[in-house]
Amino acid sequence: MTIRFDNRVAIVTGAGNGLGRAHALLLASRGARVVVNDPGGAVDGKGGNHAAADKVVDEIKAAGGVAVPNFDSVADPKSAANIVKTAVDSFGTVDIVVNNAGVLRDKTFHNMTTEDFDFVVKVHFQGTAYVTHAAWPILRAKAYGRVVVTSSNSGIYGTFGQANYGGAKLAVVGFMNALRLEGQKYNIMINALAPVAATRMTESLMTPEVLDKLRPEFVSPMVAYLCSEQCQRTGDIWSAGAGTFARIEYREAEGVRIAGRAPTIEDVLENIDRIADVSASRVFRTSGEEVAAVVGA
C-alpha cells in the first residue's frame, strides 16, 4: 500500500532546516499541502529571517508540491495560533500537526541562567502545547487529526548539560499521554518522536562519518507514517534514526507490597533490591491502571 496525503493539510514547525525540512518535503511529495513554519532564528533562538522557510517552500513548489511559508514563533500563544490561521486561510483547514520547532542553550545546570532554562522550555514544551491547542478544536470538530510531538533521547535517557532541553523533551511525552485519551473518540492520533539525526543542533558533536548515517531524511518516514490515515496507533514514543525504527516503552517493576500495617522507611531499605528488580515488569497505558495495580484492585 502506498501512503498518500492528497487533500490533507499539514503544519510542520521549525521546517526551515534539518528534520523539519525533511518532514515537510516528504509530506509534500506525497500530496500534502504544507505550512512551512520557521522564524529563521539561530540554533539558540536568537535573530530571525524569512529565508529558511521561503527556501523550503520553493523546494516543494519546484518539485510540483503545494506549500506556504509562515514565520511566527511557537513560543507565544498568539503567534502560535497564527501558524494554524495560516493553514486555515491558505487551505481551509488543518489535518496534521508536526511539532518540530526547537532551540538549544546547553550549559551545565549550575551555569545555566533561568532565562535560558525558561526559553528552551517555552519553545519545546509550551510551543508544542500552543500550536496543538490552536489546531485542536479544528481536529476535534472534523473528527480527524494526526499530531506528532518531538521528544528526544536527551529527555528519555539523559544528556549532560541539557537540563532545560531534556526536561522539556520529556514534558511533551506527558502532554501526549493526556491528549491520547482526550483525542481517541475524535479519531485524533498523537504520538511522540524521539529522533536521532544530524541537524544544526548536533552537527558539532559528531564526526562526518556518523553525520552521514544520521541524515534527517532517514527519520521522516516514521513521521509520515504517524501522520497518515493508516496510522491507528496513539500515545506511543518512537525512536527513529540511521534507518532504525523502534518503539520506546516505560515499564514498572512488580515491586513489593507491605500489607497489614503501615510501611516504614526500613521496609524500603530492606526490600530495595526487589523493589528495583524489573526482570518481571508491567506496562500501564493510563494512570488509573497503575493506581489499580498499586492498591491491589
C-alpha positions as CSV (number, residue, x, y, z in Angstrom):
1,M,0.0,0.0,0.0
2,T,1.3,3.4,-0.9
3,I,0.7,6.1,1.6
4,R,-0.6,9.4,0.3
5,F,-1.7,12.7,1.8
6,D,-3.9,14.1,-1.0
7,N,-6.4,16.7,0.3
8,R,-4.6,16.7,3.7
9,V,-3.2,19.9,5.2
10,A,-0.1,19.7,7.3
11,I,1.7,22.1,9.6
12,V,5.4,21.5,10.2
13,T,7.0,23.8,12.8
14,G,10.7,24.6,12.6
15,A,10.7,23.3,9.0
16,G,13.3,25.6,7.6
17,N,16.2,23.3,8.3
18,G,17.1,19.8,9.3
19,L,14.4,17.4,10.5
20,G,11.5,19.8,9.9
21,R,12.6,20.5,6.3
22,A,12.9,16.7,5.7
23,H,9.4,16.1,7.2
24,A,7.9,18.9,5.1
25,L,9.5,17.8,1.9
26,L,8.3,14.2,2.3
27,L,4.8,15.1,3.2
28,A,4.5,17.4,0.3
29,S,6.0,14.8,-2.1
30,R,3.1,12.6,-1.1
31,G,0.4,15.2,-1.8
32,A,0.0,17.1,1.4
33,R,-0.4,20.9,1.3
34,V,2.1,22.1,3.8
35,V,2.6,25.1,6.0
36,V,6.3,25.5,6.4
37,N,6.8,27.3,9.7
38,D,10.2,28.8,10.7
39,P,11.0,32.2,12.2
40,G,14.6,31.7,10.8
41,G,16.5,32.2,14.1
42,A,19.8,30.7,15.1
43,V,20.1,27.5,17.0
44,D,19.8,29.3,20.3
45,G,16.6,31.0,19.0
46,K,18.1,34.5,18.6
47,G,17.5,36.6,15.5
48,G,15.3,35.6,12.6
49,N,14.7,36.0,8.9
50,H,12.3,34.6,6.2
51,A,14.9,32.9,4.1
52,A,14.8,29.4,5.7
53,A,11.1,28.9,5.3
54,D,10.9,30.5,1.9
55,K,13.7,28.3,0.6
56,V,11.8,25.1,1.7
57,V,8.6,26.4,0.1
58,D,10.5,27.0,-3.1
59,E,11.9,23.5,-3.0
60,I,8.4,22.0,-2.5
61,K,6.9,24.1,-5.4
62,A,9.8,23.2,-7.7
63,A,9.1,19.5,-7.1
64,G,5.4,20.1,-8.0
65,G,4.1,20.3,-4.5
66,V,2.0,22.9,-2.6
67,A,3.2,24.9,0.3
68,V,3.1,28.3,2.0
69,P,5.6,29.8,4.5
70,N,4.9,31.1,8.0
71,F,7.4,33.0,10.1
72,D,5.7,33.0,13.5
73,S,7.3,31.8,16.7
74,V,5.7,28.8,18.5
75,A,6.8,30.3,21.9
76,D,4.0,32.8,22.1
77,P,0.3,31.8,22.2
78,K,-0.9,34.4,19.7
79,S,1.9,33.8,17.2
80,A,1.5,30.1,17.5
81,A,-2.2,30.4,16.8
82,N,-1.3,32.4,13.7
83,I,0.5,29.4,12.4
84,V,-2.7,27.5,12.4
85,K,-4.5,30.5,11.0
86,T,-2.1,30.4,8.1
87,A,-3.2,26.9,7.3
88,V,-6.9,27.7,7.5
89,D,-6.5,30.9,5.5
90,S,-4.4,29.2,2.8
91,F,-6.0,25.8,2.6
92,G,-9.3,25.9,4.6
93,T,-8.4,23.5,7.4
94,V,-5.7,21.5,9.1
95,D,-5.3,17.8,9.4
96,I,-1.8,17.2,10.6
97,V,0.4,19.0,13.1
98,V,4.1,18.1,13.4
99,N,5.6,19.9,16.4
100,N,9.3,20.0,15.5
101,A,10.5,23.5,16.3
102,G,13.3,23.7,18.8
103,V,16.3,25.6,20.2
104,L,19.3,24.7,22.2
105,R,21.0,26.6,25.0
106,D,23.2,24.0,26.5
107,K,25.1,24.5,29.8
108,T,25.6,22.6,32.9
109,F,22.8,23.3,35.3
110,H,24.8,25.3,37.8
111,N,25.9,27.6,35.0
112,M,22.5,27.9,33.3
113,T,20.5,31.0,33.7
114,T,16.8,30.8,34.5
115,E,16.3,32.8,31.3
116,D,18.0,30.1,29.2
117,F,16.0,27.4,31.1
118,D,12.7,29.1,30.6
119,F,13.2,29.9,26.9
120,V,14.1,26.4,25.9
121,V,11.1,25.0,27.9
122,K,8.9,27.6,26.3
123,V,9.9,26.7,22.7
124,H,9.9,22.9,23.1
125,F,7.1,22.3,25.6
126,Q,4.9,25.3,25.7
127,G,5.3,25.9,22.0
128,T,4.1,22.3,21.3
129,A,1.1,23.0,23.5
130,Y,0.3,26.4,22.0
131,V,0.3,25.2,18.3
132,T,-1.6,22.0,19.2
133,H,-4.1,23.9,21.3
134,A,-4.9,26.2,18.3
135,A,-5.4,23.3,16.0
136,W,-7.2,21.0,18.4
137,P,-10.8,22.5,18.0
138,I,-10.5,22.1,14.2
139,L,-9.3,18.4,14.5
140,R,-12.0,17.7,17.1
141,A,-14.8,19.2,15.0
142,K,-13.9,17.2,12.0
143,A,-13.2,14.0,14.0
144,Y,-9.8,13.6,12.3
145,G,-6.3,14.5,13.2
146,R,-2.7,13.4,13.4
147,V,-0.4,15.1,15.8
148,V,3.3,14.4,16.3
149,V,5.3,15.8,19.3
150,T,9.1,15.7,19.2
151,S,10.7,14.2,22.2
152,S,14.4,13.2,22.5
153,N,16.7,10.6,24.0
154,S,18.1,13.6,26.0
155,G,14.8,13.6,27.9
156,I,14.1,9.9,27.9
157,Y,17.7,8.7,28.8
158,G,19.6,11.9,29.8
159,T,22.3,14.1,28.3
160,F,24.9,16.1,30.2
161,G,24.4,19.8,30.1
162,Q,20.8,19.7,28.8
163,A,18.6,20.0,31.9
164,N,16.4,22.6,30.1
165,Y,16.2,20.7,26.8
166,G,15.8,17.2,28.3
167,G,13.2,18.4,30.8
168,A,11.1,20.0,28.0
169,K,11.5,16.9,25.8
170,L,10.1,14.6,28.4
171,A,7.4,17.0,29.3
172,V,5.9,16.7,25.8
173,V,5.5,12.9,26.5
174,G,3.3,13.7,29.5
175,F,1.4,16.2,27.3
176,M,0.9,13.4,24.7
177,N,-0.3,10.9,27.3
178,A,-3.2,13.2,28.3
179,L,-4.2,14.1,24.7
180,R,-4.1,10.5,23.7
181,L,-7.0,9.9,26.0
182,E,-8.9,13.1,25.1
183,G,-8.5,12.6,21.3
184,Q,-9.2,8.9,20.9
185,K,-13.0,9.2,20.3
186,Y,-12.4,12.0,17.8
187,N,-10.0,9.9,15.7
188,I,-7.1,12.2,16.7
189,M,-4.0,10.1,17.0
190,I,-1.0,11.7,18.8
191,N,2.5,10.2,19.0
192,A,5.9,11.2,20.2
193,L,9.0,11.0,18.0
194,A,12.5,10.6,19.5
195,P,14.8,11.3,16.5
196,V,18.4,10.6,16.2
197,A,19.6,12.8,13.4
198,A,22.3,15.2,12.2
199,T,21.0,18.7,12.4
200,R,22.3,22.2,13.2
201,M,21.8,21.2,16.9
202,T,24.1,18.1,16.7
203,E,26.5,18.7,13.8
204,S,29.3,20.0,16.0
205,L,29.1,16.9,18.3
206,M,29.7,14.1,15.7
207,T,32.2,13.0,13.1
208,P,31.4,13.4,9.4
209,E,31.1,9.6,9.1
210,V,28.4,9.4,11.8
211,L,26.7,12.5,10.5
212,D,26.2,10.9,7.1
213,K,24.5,7.9,8.7
214,L,22.2,10.2,10.6
215,R,20.6,12.2,7.8
216,P,17.3,13.8,8.7
217,E,15.5,12.2,5.8
218,F,16.2,8.8,7.4
219,V,13.8,9.9,10.3
220,S,11.0,11.3,8.2
221,P,9.4,8.1,7.1
222,M,8.3,7.4,10.7
223,V,6.9,10.9,11.0
224,A,5.0,10.4,7.7
225,Y,3.5,7.1,8.9
226,L,2.4,8.7,12.2
227,C,0.7,11.5,10.1
228,S,-1.1,9.0,7.8
229,E,-4.7,7.8,7.9
230,Q,-3.3,4.3,8.1
231,C,-1.7,5.0,11.5
232,Q,-4.2,3.8,14.1
233,R,-1.7,3.9,17.0
234,T,-1.7,6.6,19.5
235,G,0.2,7.6,22.7
236,D,3.5,5.9,21.8
237,I,7.1,7.0,21.7
238,W,9.0,6.1,18.6
239,S,12.8,6.2,18.1
240,A,14.0,6.8,14.5
241,G,17.4,7.3,13.1
242,A,20.0,5.9,10.7
243,G,17.3,3.7,9.2
244,T,16.5,2.1,12.6
245,F,12.9,2.4,13.9
246,A,11.8,1.2,17.4
247,R,9.1,1.8,20.0
248,I,10.2,3.0,23.4
249,E,8.2,1.9,26.4
250,Y,8.1,2.7,30.1
251,R,7.9,-0.4,32.3
252,E,7.2,-0.8,36.0
253,A,8.6,-3.5,38.3
254,E,6.2,-5.8,40.1
255,G,7.6,-4.3,43.3
256,V,7.0,-5.3,46.9
257,R,3.7,-4.9,48.8
258,I,3.8,-4.2,52.6
259,A,0.4,-5.5,53.8
260,G,-1.5,-5.4,57.1
261,R,0.4,-2.4,58.6
262,A,1.8,0.9,57.7
263,P,5.1,0.6,55.7
264,T,8.3,2.1,57.2
265,I,11.5,3.5,55.9
266,E,13.2,0.3,57.0
267,D,10.8,-1.7,54.8
268,V,12.0,0.2,51.8
269,L,15.7,-0.2,52.8
270,E,15.3,-4.0,53.4
271,N,13.5,-4.6,50.1
272,I,15.1,-2.0,47.8
273,D,16.7,-4.6,45.5
274,R,13.3,-6.4,45.0
275,I,11.6,-3.0,44.6
276,A,14.1,-2.1,41.8
277,D,14.0,-5.5,40.1
278,V,12.4,-5.1,36.6
279,S,13.0,-8.7,35.5
280,A,9.3,-9.1,35.9
281,S,7.5,-5.9,34.9
282,R,4.2,-4.5,33.7
283,V,3.2,-1.9,31.2
284,F,0.4,0.6,32.0
285,R,-1.5,2.6,29.5
286,T,-3.2,5.0,31.9
287,S,-2.5,6.4,35.4
288,G,-5.7,4.6,36.5
289,E,-4.3,1.2,35.5
290,E,-1.2,1.9,37.6
291,V,-3.2,3.1,40.6
292,A,-5.4,-0.1,40.4
293,A,-2.2,-2.3,40.4
294,V,-0.7,-0.4,43.3
295,V,-3.8,-0.7,45.6
296,G,-4.3,-4.3,44.5
297,A,-7.7,-3.8,42.8
